[in-house]
């Protein structure tokens, strides 16, 4: 799975639980930045994420 942020083609490593929006799967660098916003909870994705989210 690829990071959901526009223009990013890195592998998603974290699922961000965002209370005011849909949850997003993002790469580690985007997760570090976005998870600093209050209320967002980062959850590391398992290695077999593609199978888990289907």
N, C-alpha and C positions, 0 to 999 in steps of 0.2 A: 504494500500500500504506500502511496506517495503522500507527502505532506499536503495538507489541504490549503495552505497559504498560497496566495497568488504568486506565480513566478518561481516557486520553489520546487525543485525536482528531487529532493532528498527523501530517504525512506522515513516514514512516520514511526516514531518510537514512543510517543506519549499520547494518551487520550485526555483531552482537557474537558472537564465537566464544567460547563458554563451555565449558571442559573438563568440568565436572561437571554440565552441563545441556544442554538443546537450544539451538542458536543462536537468537538473537532479532533481529528487525529493529526498530529503535527510532528515534525522532526525535533530532535533534542534542542538545537539552537532556538527555534521559535518557542518551544515549551518554556525554556529558561526565561525568556522575555515576557511572554503572555501570562505565565503562572504567577507573576509578581502582582498582578491586578487582584485586588481584594475580591474574594468570593469564588475565584477560579481554582479548581482542584485538579492537579495533575495526577494521572494514573498511568504508570509504565505499561506499555503493551507487551504481551508475551511474544516470544520469537515467532510463533505460528499465528500471527495476527490475522492474516488473510483467511485462514480456516475458522478462526474464532468469530469474526464479524460477519460471516456469510449466513 
